[in-house]
Amino acid sequence: MSTPAPKPRAAPKAQPVKQNAPIERVGMLGVGIMGLAMAVNLMKAGFQVTGYDPDPKAMKRFKAAGGTARKSAGDLAGDAQVIICSLPGPEALHGAAQQIAAVGQRGLLVVETSTLDIADKTAARDTLKAQGIVMLDCPLSGTGAQAVHKDLTVYASGPKAAIKQLAPVFEGFSKSTFDLGAFGKGMKMKLMANLLVAIHNVSTAEALLLGQRWGIAPKDAVKVLSDGAGGSRMLQVRGPLMEGEGWHTATMKVGIWQKDMKLIAAALADAQVPAPLFAATVPVYNAAMALGHAEHDTAAVFDVLSRMSS
């Protein structure tokens, strides 16, 4: 008589996160350019950091940096007190929200830092809320290069108590945090910031190209102009990438930036705000895509203007 096969043991249920307990364990969902830099700085700050990304190359870099790999968003939720999302689009967010909600880790905090439509973030928040999980809308101001040096600003929005509890985490990867109030206010401020970035990036290219035609090297122009009234963060951050085809080192890929541009355009149309300067930049970024710069940094607009005038 054969012995019956043992019944498979059920996976242990996730234990509730203790309210107001010191945060020690952070899960990073998405370890691309921005997510990896944030994860590394959190590890330097003393946090235990686990991570997941569907891209094997991204995971290889994350593990090489000292992070502990997980196999899915759900796995992250099993032992993290906080999950920080750095995702490419709404589909990734909705899929992750469903996986995290299925784990049922009550008291878990989810920090959504991606640049996505507020409606998509709200839907994900509601999915998690049904399982006792709090999600905040906390987009970031800064590039991947700035993230390496903790030169990021957090536009936090959501429950005030959660933002306060997350302060040590934000300090671990950013230089400053603003509590902007109700959920969604963070994304509104982010779109305002990105509108300025879109314009300043192209204006930087215009100025540096003019200087180059006059025999002034872009690196020299960046140094001098940054110290005067014409200076901007985009001049400082993207200007150096506009010399010697430095745009091959991407801190924000043109292809991903197209998503941001569409969100800004939709917000402007919804609010009925005339935006002639922003509108003038749209064909420049579209041309960058057409010229094969999708995987390059948005500093590649310098190449677009150079070709337009050659």
Helices and strands as residue ranges (DSSP letters): E 25-29, H 33-44, E 48-52, H 56-64, E 68-69, H 73-79, E 82-85, H 90-103, E 109-112, H 118-129, E 134-137, E 140-141, H 144-148, E 153-156, H 160-165, H 167-173, E 176-179, H 185-213, H 218-225, H 233-238, G 239-242, G 246-248, H 254-271, H 276-290, G 298-300, H 301-308
